[in-house]
């Protein structure tokens, strides 16, 4: 009998203690990406709930979100939109600053990335406190796109990140 996808995913992730700072257990997804079959399954799991949602664009949040969102966009027949840290995009941008537990951060998107009528899915690797994902949703709506939902590979439920997503559809492949 084949091992269930969530079990195989959990077994393949590499937990790295005290990275990037003491007390954090970083979930390294690179072993998952190195396994072609598992990577393909991961892409399908992230896209599946949104196959009939009329997605026109998929946003990937820098940097691991790029790796996941681009293949999801191809799977859904949608365009890919990079959401980056300030100063990394070459054209006119919209910017949103958001609070972190230790300060502030910001994300930028090209001003023409989400035209009115677009249906946008935000994809990222981990939903933790939800600040970055919520900022992504704010930018999509600010530019006139309709936020169709969020899809995450992993979620850390005790941090309650989903509470910050304003009731938007939220799919999580694996809770850790």
GIQUI-V80899 format. One record per residue. SS is DSSP state (h for helix, s for strand, l for the rest). PSI is psi in whole degrees, -180 to 180 (999 if undefined). OMEGA is omega in degrees with one decimal (NA if undefined). Layout:
BEGIN
SS_PSI_OMEGA ; SS_PSI_OMEGA
END
This chain:
BEGIN
l_134_-178.7 ; l_144_177.9 ; l_136_179.9 ; l_145_-177.4 ; h_-50_-178.5 ; h_-37_179.1 ; h_-42_179.7 ; h_-40_177.3 ; h_-50_-179.6 ; h_-42_-178.5 ; h_-29_-174.8 ; h_-27_176.5 ; l_149_178.1 ; s_114_178.5 ; s_127_-179.0 ; s_108_-178.1 ; s_148_174.9 ; l_36_175.3 ; l_130_5.5 ; l_-2_176.8 ; l_162_-178.4 ; l_138_178.1 ; l_-14_179.2 ; l_137_171.4 ; s_103_-176.8 ; s_132_177.4 ; s_105_-178.6 ; s_119_-178.7 ; l_-2_-176.3 ; h_-35_175.9 ; h_-31_177.0 ; h_-43_-179.1 ; h_-28_-178.1 ; l_-13_-179.8 ; l_105_-174.4 ; h_-43_-179.1 ; h_-45_-179.3 ; h_-39_177.4 ; h_-44_179.2 ; h_-44_177.9 ; h_-41_179.6 ; h_-46_178.5 ; h_-45_-179.8 ; h_-42_179.8 ; h_-39_179.3 ; h_-35_-176.1 ; h_-31_-167.8 ; h_-48_-176.6 ; l_-11_-174.3 ; l_9_-176.8 ; l_-35_-178.3 ; l_20_-176.4 ; l_3_178.8 ; l_35_-178.5 ; l_128_177.1 ; l_-24_-178.2 ; s_145_174.9 ; s_124_178.2 ; s_132_172.6 ; s_130_-178.5 ; s_130_-179.5 ; l_136_-4.1 ; l_-38_-178.0 ; h_-26_176.5 ; h_-30_176.6 ; h_-44_-175.4 ; h_-36_-178.0 ; h_-41_-172.9 ; h_-38_-177.7 ; h_-49_177.9 ; h_-29_175.4 ; h_-41_177.8 ; h_-46_178.9 ; h_-44_179.7 ; h_-39_-177.9 ; h_-1_-177.9 ; l_34_-175.8 ; l_166_173.4 ; s_162_178.9 ; s_136_178.7 ; s_119_175.0 ; s_134_173.9 ; s_121_-167.8 ; s_166_171.7 ; l_156_-176.4 ; l_141_175.1 ; l_6_-176.2 ; l_-16_-179.6 ; l_142_-170.7 ; l_-9_-173.6 ; l_-172_179.5 ; l_135_-175.3 ; s_159_165.8 ; s_147_-174.5 ; s_145_174.4 ; s_124_175.2 ; s_146_-179.5 ; s_157_-176.4 ; s_141_171.0 ; s_168_178.9 ; l_-16_-177.6 ; l_20_180.0 ; s_-145_178.1 ; s_162_175.1 ; s_176_179.5 ; s_155_174.7 ; s_152_177.4 ; s_154_179.9 ; s_148_175.3 ; s_141_-175.9 ; l_-26_-178.5 ; l_16_-172.6 ; l_-35_-175.4 ; l_79_-177.9 ; l_156_175.4 ; l_139_-177.6 ; l_-13_178.5 ; l_145_175.6 ; s_116_-166.3 ; s_134_173.8 ; s_132_176.2 ; s_128_-179.1 ; s_135_175.1 ; s_170_-176.5 ; s_-46_-174.1 ; s_133_169.3 ; s_112_178.3 ; l_-100_-179.4 ; l_-16_175.9 ; l_-4_-177.2 ; h_-46_-178.9 ; h_-44_179.5 ; h_-43_178.6 ; h_-40_177.0 ; h_-40_177.8 ; h_-46_178.7 ; h_-39_177.7 ; h_-44_179.7 ; h_-42_178.7 ; h_-50_-178.8 ; h_-37_179.0 ; h_-35_-179.0 ; l_-2_177.4 ; l_1_177.2 ; l_155_174.0 ; s_122_179.3 ; s_108_-178.8 ; s_-24_179.0 ; s_-172_-178.2 ; s_147_173.5 ; s_125_-177.1 ; s_143_174.1 ; s_-47_-175.5 ; s_154_174.0 ; s_145_175.2 ; l_90_-168.5 ; h_-36_-175.7 ; h_-16_177.5 ; h_-8_173.1 ; l_36_179.3 ; h_-33_-178.5 ; h_-27_179.5 ; h_-22_-177.5 ; h_2_-173.9 ; l_12_171.3 ; l_28_177.4 ; l_5_177.7 ; l_154_175.5 ; l_134_-177.5 ; s_119_178.5 ; s_133_176.9 ; s_129_-179.8 ; s_-44_-176.2 ; s_127_173.7 ; s_135_-179.8 ; l_999_NA
END
